[in-house]
Amino acid sequence: MNITRKYDPQPGDIGLTRIGGFTGVLVGLGQFIIRDASRYTHVFVVLDSGELIEAMPGGAKIESLQKYAGKTKHGSQKAVYIDLGLTTEQRIRIVDEARKLAGTPYSFLDYLALALDRFGFKSARLEKYITDTGHMICSQLAVEVVERAGIDIFGEEISQKITPGDWTYLGYER
């Protein structure tokens, strides 16, 4: 699989961006706690028809891709995109699977659970909570969509343990 970064999104691509406001502060804190040093705090999946799906505190939402178009006031791109080297059929499957997850609840507790797991605290109850797909942070939603489409990106790693930083460094450190 040839994984590259680009600024020209196509359906099935994974978007990375930074979010601001209070939610951005909370997510940044969560990433700090779990030792995720990525500059990006948010992951989303590019859909067709100029749309995207993203995990949000009120549940996974389908939004306009224009939300992250253009540049920030500092001149950097608002979003970068990961091209997973997909076929047309894989892109279609990703979009179909992503749309099925609209409304999936978000849980800030996932960051606490991931922190406990990364610090070595292991229990069946914690593992069950982390792997429960009834609630997902943004990076988990993106992995779930790709895996449901039949594409294995992270190998043996449990999809619900993937963070924005794991997506950020995909293709660079893996």
C-alpha positions in Angstrom: 0.0 0.0 0.0 1.5 3.3 -1.1 0.5 5.9 1.6 1.1 9.6 0.8 0.1 13.0 2.1 -1.7 15.5 -0.1 -4.0 18.5 0.0 -6.4 17.3 -2.7 -9.0 15.1 -0.9 -10.8 12.2 -2.6 -13.5 10.0 -1.2 -12.0 7.5 1.2 -9.0 9.7 2.2 -8.4 10.4 5.8 -8.2 14.1 6.9 -6.1 15.5 9.7 -6.6 18.9 11.2 -6.4 20.8 14.5 -9.5 21.9 16.3 -9.8 25.0 18.5 -11.9 26.2 21.3 -12.7 24.4 24.5 -13.1 21.0 22.7 -9.7 21.4 21.2 -8.2 22.1 24.6 -9.9 19.0 26.0 -8.7 16.8 23.1 -5.2 18.2 23.4 -5.2 17.4 27.1 -6.4 13.9 26.3 -3.7 13.5 23.8 -1.1 14.8 26.2 -2.2 12.3 28.8 -1.9 9.4 26.4 1.5 10.6 25.2 0.2 11.4 21.7 2.5 14.2 20.5 0.8 14.8 17.2 0.3 18.4 16.1 -3.1 17.2 14.7 -5.9 16.8 17.2 -8.7 15.6 14.8 -9.2 12.9 12.2 -12.1 12.7 9.7 -13.0 10.6 6.7 -13.7 12.2 3.3 -17.0 11.1 1.8 -18.3 11.7 -1.7 -20.5 14.8 -2.7 -18.1 17.2 -0.9 -18.8 15.8 2.5 -16.9 14.3 5.5 -17.8 12.3 8.6 -16.2 13.2 11.9 -16.7 12.1 15.5 -17.9 15.0 17.5 -19.0 15.4 21.2 -22.6 15.3 20.1 -22.0 12.2 18.0 -20.5 11.4 14.6 -21.7 14.0 12.0 -21.7 14.4 8.3 -20.5 17.9 7.4 -19.3 19.8 4.4 -15.7 19.2 3.4 -15.4 23.0 3.0 -15.3 23.2 6.8 -11.5 22.4 6.6 -10.7 23.9 3.2 -8.2 26.6 2.7 -5.5 28.0 5.1 -5.3 29.1 8.7 -4.6 32.7 9.6 -1.0 31.6 10.0 -0.8 30.4 6.4 -0.8 26.7 7.0 -3.3 24.3 5.4 -6.4 23.7 7.6 -6.2 20.0 6.8 -3.9 17.5 5.2 -5.1 14.3 3.7 -3.7 10.7 3.8 -4.1 8.9 0.5 -4.1 5.2 1.4 -3.5 4.2 -2.2 -7.1 2.9 -2.6 -8.9 1.5 -5.6 -12.2 3.0 -6.7 -14.0 0.1 -5.2 -12.3 0.5 -1.8 -13.1 4.2 -1.8 -16.8 3.4 -2.5 -16.8 0.9 0.4 -15.2 3.3 2.8 -17.9 6.0 2.0 -20.7 3.4 2.4 -19.3 2.2 5.7 -18.7 5.7 7.0 -22.3 6.8 6.4 -23.5 3.9 8.5 -21.7 5.3 11.5 -23.3 8.7 11.5 -24.7 9.4 15.0 -22.2 7.1 16.8 -21.7 8.7 20.3 -18.4 10.3 21.3 -16.8 9.7 24.6 -14.1 11.8 26.3 -13.7 8.8 28.7 -12.1 6.9 25.8 -9.0 9.1 26.4 -8.9 8.1 30.1 -9.3 4.5 29.1 -6.5 4.8 26.5 -4.3 6.5 29.1 -4.8 3.7 31.6 -4.1 1.1 28.9 -0.9 2.9 27.7 0.3 3.2 31.3 0.1 -0.5 31.6 -3.2 -0.9 33.6 -4.8 -4.0 32.2 -8.2 -5.5 32.9 -10.9 -7.3 31.0 -13.3 -4.5 31.9 -11.0 -1.8 30.6 -10.3 -3.7 27.4 -14.1 -4.2 26.8 -14.7 -0.5 27.3 -11.9 0.5 24.8 -13.0 -2.0 22.1 -16.7 -1.2 22.4 -17.6 0.4 19.1 -20.7 2.0 20.6 -18.7 5.2 21.3 -15.6 6.4 19.5 -13.2 9.3 19.3 -12.3 10.6 15.9 -9.3 8.4 15.2 -11.2 5.3 16.3 -14.1 6.2 13.9 -11.7 6.5 11.0 -10.0 3.2 11.7 -13.4 1.5 12.2 -14.6 2.8 8.8 -11.5 1.6 6.9 -11.6 -1.8 8.6 -15.3 -2.3 7.9 -14.4 -1.6 4.3 -12.0 -4.6 4.5 -8.8 -2.7 4.5 -6.1 -3.4 7.2 -4.0 -0.4 7.9 -2.6 -0.9 11.4 -2.1 -4.6 11.4 -2.2 -6.2 14.8 -3.1 -3.0 16.6 -6.6 -2.9 18.0 -8.5 -0.3 16.1 -10.0 1.4 19.1 -6.5 2.0 20.5 -5.5 4.2 17.5 -5.1 7.9 18.2 -4.8 11.0 16.0 -1.0 10.7 16.4 -1.1 7.1 15.0 -2.8 8.5 11.9 -0.4 11.5 11.7 2.7 9.3 11.6 1.2 6.7 9.3 3.6 6.1 6.4 6.4 7.9 8.2 7.2 5.7 11.2 5.4 2.5 10.4 
